[in-house]
Amino acid sequence: MNDPYETSETHLERLLGRALNSFDLPDTVIERLDSALAHASSLRSSHHSAGLHRETYRHTYLLADSTALTLWELVHNTGRDGAEQHELYTDEYEVRLAASRLRRPSSDPIDPTAPADPLFGSRFESGLGVSLDPSFESDLAADLDLLSGLLTAPQTPLPRVYLPDNSADHARRVLRRAENVDRPGEEVAGPLRAAFAHQITQVFGRYGHVEGKDAGFTLYEHAFLLFDGTETSLWEVEHTATPDGRHMCEVYAAQSTAREAMELRARVR
């Protein structure tokens, strides 16, 4: 990934040129990258199965103002005839979310007895998630019993590492994409406007079958540090337990409520 003879300008041009979504990158990011003096790239995660190949890379640029800017690249083989495709993101959470949405090519049969895709149990960075044992049984009753057990399993607490990075805007975007009618209201959104740092943690992830259909469940904690020193969290559930299999985002103010919602979604399609 690191060519000692490639300039940062050439590297960036190559990166932007092959990305399917480069036009989605903010203009301010592109403008800052124009002053890149040096760069470094590294592989952050990798998953290879019979039908799905997925890799995540981190590209960090040193800018002329002595600051650093990172782009996250997702490489996968879900194009036509397994063609390799590239996507770019400015936020680690966004690339993780994009990776979670990848599916095997439609021509690749799914073996219900095979271990589940380890994506949700993998660690993109140390401390960002927890590993979970495979796998779901094809029988619906076994699916639900196992999911219920995982939902109630105690989580190992991790130390908070808050990052000051437009945290109030991040909270606004999390609440804006929530589709559940009982999402947090102004009583939660108001104090979050004073958030100046946050941490994102994947606390649960699972891919299996519900009522004979594929379904993925992921639970994220968005922890925020406010200016008055208090801490608060939003709990985001990403799942595909919808009638048409599309991704749906739900946000709750309490972890227990989010877990109850996941269990309900696992039982009702």
Secondary structure, 3 states (H helix, E strand, C coil): CCCCCCCHHHHHHHHHHHECCHHHCCHHHHHHHCCEEEEEEEEEEEEECCCCEEEEEEEEEEECCCCEEEEEEEEECCCHHHCCEEEEECCHHHHHHHHHCCCCCCCCCCCCCCCCCHHHHCCCCCCCCCCCCCCCCCCHHHHHHHHHHHHCCCCCCCCCCCECCCHHHHHHHHHHCCCCCCCCCHHHHHHHCCEEEEEEEEEEEEEEEECCEEEEEEEEEEEEEECCCCEEEEEEEEECCCCCCCCEEEEECCHHHHHHHHHHHHHCC
